[in-house]
């Protein structure tokens, strides 16, 4: 059976502004996948669908899960607020499909269902601020380097665009909206009208009319859309209005319209248009004046930003804007080995050489050093590190074994089993990062029992612990689910547990939560050993 992906934009969040097709798509789906807040907004449309909700910044895992279930023949709704194609999930879903070699004719079916984007819903509450050329700019540098975002703000400011800023500020990301204001103040009056709209058409809706100079005096967060007017935008009776040129074009302030309808489209009657009111057969000398048009000025701004003021001006008839080069950052984890915990001086020198001036090295409590290296040749980096004797691993939501040092090799009987587990499972992509603790004796001094999965070698056999909660105020060790597992069976047992979790775990679902949800993994039954203490919920929802 051919599955289907329904990528749904449900608008600002109120039921009245969800399109009929969006409602139908959600109701006819087998699975609904989305950010927790968005799932809550459409709860009245949910019946017996399987719900998979994740936290902020988990867009990629949501897209991957959606494709996974669609490939199994299911109908999956991937929900976004606003429009799914405007900073929504549509692009990520297609990216995941492209990576998997998807073809429209033979692969899962995809339907993109449009919705009302924030620039539209927020503008309707402000008045009519987007009546002339406008752009949207996301201030989140989660996926786009801040240097590129700054260039776009500069260009939009110089070009006198009305601007809608999405994702202007978060708890950790606070400087971007400040820098955006500073950039725009170079091009616009401090009194430029600005509208701040939080949670448009939701119960917590809040609208503020202010100015570019004073916009930071008000609360701005992730749910706020910031609409900055252009040089002609004005306030009138608590409305933010950007003229569309009607006073020049249609002469609305006179009783008799001076131009008859058939005369309005003549070039001489449209001096504000790109042709500047000039006819096509004008000679080149007359066209030289076109260098002062708004489009030419905007093109000049882009050239200045890239430091190319001395290059030939971009042709108005054939503009060619160079795309900014995107720097590739190569990320990986390195360690001396599964059991070995000692770096050699030579290895440290190799690390420093690989990092260079612009890379970073981060120590972690997981027996690894994380490297983040700007490079266009990751193969050369991996060869350099492998030749130095490093064990290389991917980072992110993958499997990692955290073995002890086996008393510096004195208790070495179980080392081959630890290395075989790493060989089979190390770096395996999973719904959430999973760490397996491995201790070479019953002392368990490296804390294996406190990891997602714990293994303790004791009296020639292995004890198994599952579902440790590794962080948080209700952290707890894993449950002892088996004692005396024979060495010949251990690796297969672990592989079965991990692969079952990979297949059936929800995106961003930690192993202890998965074990609790399904109640049984590879025949090992769950027992709730969470500490019974009353604690105020953490802000992150854990």
C-alpha positions in Angstrom: 0.0 0.0 0.0 1.3 3.4 -1.0 1.6 5.8 1.9 1.0 9.5 1.8 2.5 12.6 3.5 0.1 15.5 4.1 2.2 18.6 5.0 -0.3 20.8 6.6 -0.2 24.5 7.3 -3.0 25.3 9.8 -2.6 29.0 9.9 -2.3 31.2 13.0 -3.9 28.6 15.3 -7.6 29.6 15.6 -10.1 27.0 14.3 -11.8 29.7 12.2 -8.6 30.3 10.2 -7.8 26.6 9.4 -8.8 25.8 5.8 -11.3 23.1 5.1 -8.7 21.0 3.3 -6.3 21.3 6.3 -9.0 20.0 8.6 -9.8 17.1 6.4 -6.1 16.2 6.0 -5.6 16.0 9.8 -8.8 14.0 10.4 -8.1 11.4 7.7 -4.5 10.7 8.8 -3.2 7.7 10.7 -0.4 9.7 12.3 -0.2 13.4 13.3 3.4 14.6 13.8 4.2 18.1 15.1 5.7 20.4 17.7 4.0 20.0 21.1 2.4 23.4 21.1 1.0 22.9 17.6 -0.5 19.6 18.5 -2.3 21.3 21.4 -3.7 23.9 19.0 -5.4 21.4 16.8 -6.5 18.9 19.5 -10.2 19.4 18.7 -9.6 17.9 15.2 -8.0 14.7 16.7 -9.8 11.5 17.1 -8.0 8.1 17.1 -4.8 9.2 15.3 -1.4 8.2 16.7 0.2 11.4 17.9 3.9 12.1 17.8 4.9 15.4 19.4 8.4 16.7 19.9 10.0 19.8 21.3 11.5 22.9 19.7 14.4 22.5 17.3 13.4 18.8 16.5 12.2 19.6 13.0 14.5 17.1 11.3 13.5 14.2 13.4 9.9 15.0 12.8 10.4 14.9 9.1 12.3 11.7 9.3 9.6 10.0 11.4 6.9 11.2 8.9 8.7 9.7 6.0 9.4 6.5 7.9 5.7 5.9 8.7 4.5 6.9 5.2 6.9 4.4 3.7 5.1 1.8 5.8 1.9 2.6 3.9 0.5 5.0 6.5 -1.2 8.4 5.9 0.8 10.9 7.9 0.0 14.6 8.6 3.0 16.8 9.4 1.7 20.0 10.9 3.1 23.5 10.9 1.6 26.7 12.1 1.2 29.4 9.4 2.0 28.0 6.0 4.0 24.8 5.8 6.1 26.2 3.0 7.1 29.4 4.8 9.7 28.4 7.5 7.5 25.3 8.0 8.0 21.6 7.5 7.5 21.3 3.7 11.1 21.9 2.7 12.5 19.5 5.4 10.1 16.7 4.3 11.3 17.1 0.8 15.0 17.2 1.9 14.5 13.9 3.7 12.8 12.3 0.7 15.5 13.5 -1.7 18.2 11.9 0.6 16.3 8.7 0.3 16.1 8.8 -3.5 12.4 9.5 -3.6 10.6 9.8 -6.9 7.2 11.3 -7.2 6.0 8.6 -9.7 6.9 5.7 -7.5 7.5 6.9 -4.0 5.1 8.0 -1.2 2.5 10.6 -2.3 3.1 14.1 -1.0 0.5 16.8 -0.7 1.4 20.3 0.6 -1.6 22.1 2.1 -1.2 25.9 2.3 -2.1 28.0 5.3 -2.1 31.6 6.4 1.4 32.7 7.2 2.3 35.0 10.1 3.1 37.9 7.8 -0.5 37.8 6.6 -2.3 37.1 9.9 -0.3 39.6 11.9 -0.7 42.3 9.2 -4.4 41.9 9.3 -4.4 42.8 13.0 -2.1 45.8 12.5 -4.0 47.4 9.6 -2.4 47.3 6.1 1.4 47.4 6.6 2.3 45.0 3.7 0.8 47.0 0.8 4.1 47.5 -1.0 7.2 45.4 -1.6 7.9 43.3 1.5 10.1 40.5 2.7 10.3 37.9 5.6 13.5 37.3 7.5 13.9 34.7 10.2 16.3 35.9 13.0 16.9 32.3 14.1 20.5 31.3 13.4 19.8 27.6 14.2 20.0 26.7 10.5 21.4 29.8 8.9 24.6 31.6 9.9 24.1 34.9 11.5 26.5 36.6 9.1 24.2 35.8 6.2 21.1 36.9 8.1 22.8 40.3 8.8 23.5 40.7 5.1 19.8 40.2 4.3 18.7 42.7 6.9 21.2 45.2 5.4 19.8 44.7 1.9 16.2 44.9 3.0 16.9 48.1 5.0 18.7 49.7 2.1 16.0 48.6 -0.4 13.2 50.1 1.8 11.3 46.9 2.1 8.6 46.4 4.7 10.1 43.6 6.8 8.4 40.9 8.8 10.9 39.3 11.3 10.0 35.7 12.3 11.6 34.0 15.3 12.9 37.3 16.6 14.0 36.2 20.1 14.2 33.2 22.4 15.4 32.5 26.0 18.9 31.8 24.8 19.0 33.9 21.6 18.6 37.5 22.6 21.1 39.6 20.6 19.7 39.2 17.1 16.7 41.5 17.4 19.0 44.1 19.0 21.4 43.9 16.1 18.5 44.0 13.6 17.2 47.2 15.1 20.7 48.8 15.0 21.1 47.9 11.3 17.7 49.3 10.3 18.3 52.5 12.2 21.1 53.2 9.7 18.5 53.4 6.9 15.3 54.5 8.5 13.9 57.1 10.8 13.7 56.2 14.5 10.0 57.0 14.2 9.4 54.3 11.6 6.2 52.4 12.6 6.6 48.9 14.0 4.0 46.4 14.9 4.6 43.6 17.4 2.1 40.8 17.3 2.2 37.9 19.7 0.1 34.7 19.1 -2.1 36.2 16.4 -5.7 34.8 16.6 -5.0 32.7 19.7 -6.2 33.2 23.2 -3.0 34.9 24.3 -3.0 37.4 21.3 -1.3 40.7 22.1 -0.7 43.6 19.7 1.6 46.6 20.2 2.0 49.6 18.0 5.4 51.3 18.5 8.4 52.7 16.6 11.7 51.4 15.4 13.4 53.4 18.2 11.3 52.0 21.0 10.4 48.5 19.8 12.8 46.9 22.3 11.0 48.5 25.2 8.3 45.8 24.8 8.3 42.1 25.3 9.4 40.1 22.3 9.7 36.4 22.1 9.5 33.3 19.8 5.7 33.8 19.4 6.1 37.4 18.3 6.2 38.6 14.7 7.8 42.0 14.3 6.6 44.0 11.3 8.7 47.0 10.4 7.3 49.6 8.0 9.1 51.2 5.1 9.9 54.9 4.8 6.3 55.8 3.8 4.4 53.7 6.4 2.4 55.7 8.9 0.0 55.3 11.9 -3.6 56.5 11.7 -6.2 55.8 14.3 -4.3 52.9 15.8 -3.7 51.4 12.3 -0.4 50.8 10.6 -0.7 51.6 6.9 1.7 51.5 4.0 0.6 53.4 0.9 0.4 51.5 -2.3 0.9 54.6 -4.4 -2.8 55.3 -4.9 -2.5 59.0 -4.3 -0.1 59.3 -7.2 -1.7 56.7 -9.3 -5.4 57.2 -8.8 -5.6 60.7 -7.3 -8.0 59.6 -4.6 -8.0 63.0 -2.8 -9.8 64.7 -5.7 -13.4 64.5 -6.5 -12.8 63.7 -10.2 -10.3 61.0 -11.1 -8.0 62.7 -13.5 -7.0 59.6 -15.5 -9.5 57.5 -17.3 -9.1 53.7 -16.9 -7.6 53.2 -20.3 -5.0 55.9 -19.6 -3.6 54.5 -16.3 -1.4 51.9 -17.9 0.4 54.3 -20.2 4.1 54.5 -19.2 4.0 58.3 -18.8 1.2 57.9 -16.2 3.2 55.3 -14.1 6.4 57.1 -13.0 6.6 54.8 -9.9 6.9 51.6 -12.0 10.2 49.9 -13.0 10.1 51.6 -16.4 10.1 55.0 -14.6 7.4 56.3 -17.0 9.7 56.0 -20.0 8.9 54.3 -23.2 10.8 51.2 -24.5 12.3 53.1 -27.5 14.1 55.7 -25.5 17.8 56.1 -26.4 20.6 54.9 -24.1 21.4 58.4 -22.9 17.9 58.8 -21.5 18.1 55.4 -19.8 21.2 56.4 -17.7 18.8 58.1 -15.2 17.5 54.7 -14.3 20.5 54.2 -12.0 18.6 56.0 -9.3 15.5 53.7 -9.3 14.7 51.7 -6.1 15.7 48.5 -7.8 19.1 49.8 -8.9 19.7 51.2 -5.4 18.8 47.8 -3.8 21.2 46.0 -6.2 23.9 48.5 -5.3 23.3 47.8 -1.6 23.9 44.0 -2.2 27.2 44.8 -4.0 28.3 47.1 -1.1 27.5 44.5 1.5 29.7 42.0 -0.3 32.5 44.5 -0.6 32.2 44.7 -4.4 31.6 48.4 -4.9 34.2 48.6 -7.6 32.7 45.9 -9.8 30.4 46.7 -12.7 26.9 47.6 -11.6 24.3 44.8 -11.9 22.1 45.1 -15.0 18.5 46.1 -14.2 17.4 44.0 -17.2 19.3 40.9 -16.1 20.1 41.1 -12.4 22.5 38.4 -11.1 22.8 38.3 -7.3 25.6 36.1 -6.1 24.6 33.6 -3.5 26.7 33.8 -0.3 29.1 30.9 0.2 27.9 28.7 3.0 30.7 27.5 5.3 30.6 23.7 6.0 31.3 22.7 9.6 32.4 19.1 10.0 31.4 17.6 13.4 32.7 14.4 14.9 33.7 12.8 18.2 37.2 11.3 18.9 38.5 9.1 21.6 41.7 6.9 22.2 39.5 3.8 22.0 36.7 1.8 23.6 38.7 0.8 26.7 41.8 3.1 26.3 41.3 6.4 28.1 44.8 7.9 27.5 45.7 10.4 24.8 49.3 10.4 23.6 51.2 13.7 23.1 51.3 13.0 19.4 47.5 12.6 19.3 47.0 15.9 21.1 49.2 17.6 18.5 47.1 16.1 15.7 44.0 17.4 17.3 45.4 20.9 17.5 46.5 20.7 13.8 43.0 19.4 12.8 41.2 22.2 14.7 43.5 24.9 13.3 42.7 28.6 14.0 38.9 28.3 13.5 37.9 24.9 14.7 36.8 24.0 18.2 37.5 21.1 20.6 35.0 20.4 23.4 35.7 18.1 26.3 32.7 16.0 27.3 31.9 13.7 30.2 31.3 10.8 27.8 34.9 9.8 27.2 35.1 11.8 23.9 36.3 15.1 22.6 33.9 16.8 20.1 35.5 18.5 17.1 33.8 21.2 15.0 35.9 22.0 12.1 35.3 24.4 9.1 36.5 22.3 6.1 35.6 21.5 2.6 37.5 18.2 2.8 36.2 16.0 5.7 37.9 12.9 4.2 41.3 14.4 4.7 40.4 15.2 8.3 39.2 11.7 9.1 42.3 10.1 7.5 44.5 12.4 9.6 42.7 11.4 12.8 42.4 7.7 12.0 46.1 7.6 11.1 46.8 9.0 14.6 45.0 6.0 16.2 41.8 7.8 17.2 38.4 6.1 17.4 36.0 8.3 15.3 32.3 8.5 15.9 29.4 10.6 14.6 27.6 12.9 17.1 24.0 13.6 17.7 21.2 11.1 18.1 23.3 8.0 17.8 24.5 5.0 19.8 27.6 5.3 21.9 29.3 2.8 24.2 30.8 4.3 27.4 33.2 1.6 28.7 35.4 1.8 31.8 39.2 1.5 31.6 39.0 -2.1 32.8 41.4 -1.2 35.6 43.9 0.0 32.9 43.6 -3.4 31.2 44.1 -5.6 34.3 40.5 -6.8 34.0 40.5 -7.4 30.3 38.2 -10.5 29.9 35.2 -8.5 28.8 37.0 -5.9 26.5 36.3 -8.0 23.3 32.6 -7.9 24.0 32.7 -4.1 24.5 34.6 -3.6 21.3 32.2 -5.9 19.4 29.2 -3.9 20.6 30.9 -0.8 19.3 31.7 -2.4 16.0 28.1 -3.4 15.4 26.2 -0.5 16.8 28.6 2.5 17.3 27.2 5.6 15.6 23.9 4.0 14.7 21.2 6.6 14.1 18.4 6.4 16.8 15.3 8.4 17.8 17.4 10.0 20.6 21.0 9.7 21.7 21.6 6.4 23.6 24.5 5.6 25.8 25.4 2.1 26.9 27.6 1.9 30.0 29.9 -1.0 30.2 31.8 -2.0 33.4 34.4 -4.7 33.5 33.8 -5.9 37.0 31.2 -5.9 39.8 32.5 -2.7 41.3 30.7 -0.8 38.5 32.8 2.2 39.4 32.3 3.9 36.0 28.5 4.1 36.7 27.3 1.9 33.9 24.0 1.3 35.7 23.1 5.0 35.4 23.1 5.0 31.6 20.3 4.3 29.2 21.5 0.7 29.1 24.0 -0.7 31.6 26.2 -3.8 31.4 28.2 -5.1 34.4 30.6 -8.1 34.0 30.5 -10.2 37.1 31.7 -13.8 37.8 32.2 -14.5 34.1 28.7 -13.5 33.2 26.9 -10.2 32.4 24.1 -8.3 34.3 21.8 -6.1 32.3 20.2 -2.8 33.4 17.6 -1.0 31.2 16.0 2.5 31.3 18.3 4.6 33.4 17.2 8.3 33.5 20.6 10.0 33.1 19.7 13.6 33.9 17.2 15.7 35.8 16.0 16.0 39.3 14.3 12.6 39.1 17.3 10.8 37.7 17.5 7.1 38.5 19.6 4.1 37.6 18.4 1.5 35.1 16.3 -1.4 36.2 18.1 -4.7 36.8 16.3 -6.9 34.2 18.7 -9.9 33.9 21.6 -11.5 35.7 24.1 -14.0 34.4 23.7 -13.5 30.6 26.2 -15.8 28.9 29.1 -13.9 27.1 28.2 -15.6 23.8 24.7 -14.2 23.9 25.4 -10.7 25.2 26.1 -8.8 21.9 23.0 -10.3 20.2 20.8 -9.3 23.1 22.1 -5.7 23.1 21.7 -5.5 19.3 18.1 -6.7 19.5 17.2 -4.1 22.2 18.8 -1.2 20.3 17.4 -2.1 16.9 13.9 -2.5 18.4 14.2 1.0 19.9 15.4 2.3 16.5 12.5 0.9 14.7 9.7 1.8 17.1 10.9 4.7 19.2 9.3 8.1 18.6 11.4 11.0 17.4 13.2 12.6 20.4 11.9 9.9 22.8 14.6 8.9 25.2 15.1 5.2 25.8 13.7 5.2 29.4 10.5 6.8 28.1 10.3 4.3 25.3 10.7 1.4 27.7 8.0 2.8 30.0 5.7 3.4 27.0 5.9 -0.1 25.5 6.4 -1.9 28.9 8.5 -4.7 27.3 11.6 -4.7 25.2 13.0 -8.0 23.8 11.1 -9.9 26.6 12.5 -7.7 29.4 9.5 -6.2 31.3 9.4 -2.6 32.6 9.0 -1.8 36.3 8.5 1.8 37.4 11.3 2.7 39.8 11.1 6.5 39.4 11.6 8.2 42.8 8.3 9.1 44.5 9.1 12.7 45.3 7.1 15.8 44.5 8.9 18.3 42.4 7.8 21.4 40.5 8.0 20.6 36.8 11.1 21.8 35.0 10.7 24.6 32.5 11.8 22.3 29.6 9.0 19.9 30.4 11.2 17.0 31.3 
